[in-house]
């Protein structure tokens, strides 16, 4: 027996009973798992009670999605006298395999510093064609951003943050490249690309995946739904809460977006957030708890702070009316100027406001909480 053994069988009875149609047997013929499904028993080592041989199941195949609900099996030397029944839909995963999957399916942390150059613009156009199968059109938001920056770079003097139009174009290009670099290793990348591509890789199309990244960095476990269609679309995502998950709704909130939105002031912003909170009760309520995230898109200086304040006020004043709302936040892609006028630092802005009137223990991990 080795330190990697997760189950020690005592007697001839199967040590695990699953919901599959197969059987896992030792080389001596003793049954180790009844109701065996290879997809539900990942990288676990079982010592046979008859001959002492250790049988190890395969880990998650390359390209497959991680289990939605799992029992993590740690190393043991203690024999188990009674079988353990594994419910349908639940996987048993060895501790080392779970550690591997957690590292594999975490979003990457690419370098947030970008220097805008002809090479960077060529990289963006090539990445678009590689992932969509078509050349980047001039009329596409990403194409328009590349065209704008190409024109500015021909000037004797220019800067990434020289004006709003240029800053928005830089955000579009760097946000697209950062999105691809963040999720490059994830098996759902094709579905992510298809989903963001439906909104032309705009900042609103990229916002849900920026929100996923932020929530995961805060320590939340994320669950994606099965992609719909081919190559598939992702209808939102959830934050795991015990054996279930609460849905995160990312809504476009562009009524004040620069340059086509309405002028805003703090009172108008608070009223708009209150309206959104009221309307959200049809989707987020006691029967369907969830999180509401607003994507404000492009904005001028001062707007983010004002929107965050309006969200906090809205949750504090209206949270009692919706005890199924766990939290509300905004998600935005924002630039920070660098000493080099042709370089920027891309960041994601997400600061959830938790609802203290939530129906129970709030499952959402939030910064500063």
FENFEN-V739307 format. One record per backbone hydrogen bond with DSSP energy under -1.0 kcal/mol. CO is the residue of the C=O (numbers start at 1). NH is the residue of the N-H. E is the energy in kcal/mol with one decimal. If there is no record, write none. Layout:
# FENFEN-V739307
CO&NH&E + CO&NH&E
This chain:
# FENFEN-V739307
2&5&-1.8 + 5&76&-2.9 + 7&47&-3.0 + 8&80&-3.2 + 15&84&-2.3 + 16&34&-2.3 + 17&86&-3.2 + 22&35&-1.2 + 22&36&-2.8 + 24&32&-2.9 + 24&33&-2.0 + 26&29&-1.7 + 30&26&-3.2 + 32&15&-1.8 + 32&16&-1.5 + 33&24&-2.6 + 34&18&-3.4 + 35&20&-2.7 + 36&22&-1.9 + 37&40&-2.7 + 40&92&-3.3 + 42&94&-2.3 + 44&57&-2.3 + 45&6&-2.6 + 45&7&-1.9 + 46&55&-2.8 + 47&9&-2.4 + 48&52&-1.1 + 53&48&-2.9 + 55&46&-2.9 + 58&43&-2.0 + 61&64&-1.8 + 69&91&-2.5 + 71&93&-2.7 + 73&95&-2.4 + 80&10&-1.3 + 84&17&-2.6 + 87&90&-1.8 + 91&71&-3.4 + 92&42&-2.5 + 93&73&-3.0 + 94&98&-2.7 + 95&99&-2.3 + 96&100&-1.9 + 97&101&-2.6 + 98&102&-2.5 + 99&103&-1.8 + 100&104&-2.4 + 101&105&-2.7 + 112&346&-2.7 + 114&344&-2.5 + 117&121&-2.1 + 118&122&-2.3 + 119&123&-2.3 + 120&124&-2.0 + 121&125&-2.2 + 122&126&-2.6 + 123&127&-2.5 + 124&128&-2.2 + 125&129&-2.1 + 126&130&-2.4 + 127&131&-2.1 + 128&132&-2.0 + 129&133&-2.2 + 140&144&-3.6 + 141&145&-1.9 + 142&146&-2.4 + 143&147&-2.6 + 144&148&-2.5 + 145&149&-2.5 + 146&150&-2.4 + 147&151&-1.9 + 148&152&-2.2 + 149&153&-2.3 + 152&155&-1.7 + 159&162&-1.6 + 163&167&-2.4 + 164&168&-2.6 + 165&169&-1.9 + 166&170&-2.5 + 167&171&-2.4 + 168&172&-2.3 + 169&173&-2.2 + 170&174&-2.7 + 171&175&-2.4 + 172&176&-1.7 + 173&177&-2.1 + 174&178&-2.6 + 175&179&-2.1 + 176&180&-1.9 + 177&181&-2.3 + 178&182&-2.3 + 179&183&-1.6 + 182&108&-2.9 + 183&186&-1.4 + 186&189&-2.0 + 188&192&-2.6 + 189&193&-3.1 + 190&194&-2.3 + 191&195&-2.3 + 192&196&-2.9 + 193&197&-2.6 + 194&198&-1.1 + 196&199&-1.1 + 196&201&-2.3 + 197&200&-2.2 + 199&202&-2.0 + 202&206&-2.0 + 203&207&-1.3 + 206&210&-1.6 + 207&211&-2.6 + 208&212&-2.1 + 209&213&-2.0 + 210&214&-2.3 + 211&215&-2.8 + 212&216&-2.5 + 213&217&-2.3 + 214&218&-1.3 + 215&220&-2.2 + 216&219&-1.7 + 221&240&-3.1 + 223&238&-2.7 + 233&228&-2.4 + 234&236&-1.7 + 237&248&-2.8 + 238&223&-2.8 + 239&246&-2.6 + 241&244&-1.7 + 244&241&-3.0 + 246&239&-2.7 + 247&291&-2.4 + 249&293&-3.2 + 251&295&-3.0 + 254&257&-1.5 + 255&262&-3.1 + 257&261&-3.5 + 265&269&-2.5 + 266&270&-2.4 + 267&271&-2.2 + 268&272&-2.1 + 269&273&-2.4 + 270&274&-2.3 + 271&275&-2.0 + 272&276&-2.0 + 273&277&-2.5 + 274&278&-2.3 + 275&279&-2.4 + 276&280&-1.8 + 278&281&-1.2 + 279&282&-1.3 + 280&283&-1.8 + 280&284&-3.2 + 288&285&-1.4 + 289&247&-1.1 + 290&326&-2.8 + 291&249&-3.2 + 292&329&-2.0 + 293&251&-3.0 + 294&331&-2.6 + 295&253&-2.8 + 298&258&-2.1 + 300&303&-1.8 + 302&306&-1.6 + 303&307&-2.8 + 304&308&-2.7 + 305&309&-2.1 + 306&310&-2.1 + 307&311&-2.5 + 308&312&-2.4 + 309&313&-2.3 + 310&314&-2.5 + 311&315&-2.6 + 312&316&-2.2 + 313&317&-2.6 + 314&318&-2.6 + 315&319&-1.7 + 318&321&-1.2 + 319&322&-1.0 + 322&325&-1.5 + 323&359&-2.5 + 324&290&-2.2 + 326&355&-2.5 + 327&292&-2.2 + 328&353&-3.4 + 329&294&-2.8 + 332&349&-2.6 + 334&347&-2.9 + 336&345&-2.1 + 340&343&-2.1 + 341&160&-3.2 + 342&116&-2.9 + 344&114&-2.7 + 345&336&-1.8 + 347&334&-2.8 + 349&332&-1.3 + 353&328&-1.8 + 355&358&-1.8 + 366&369&-2.0
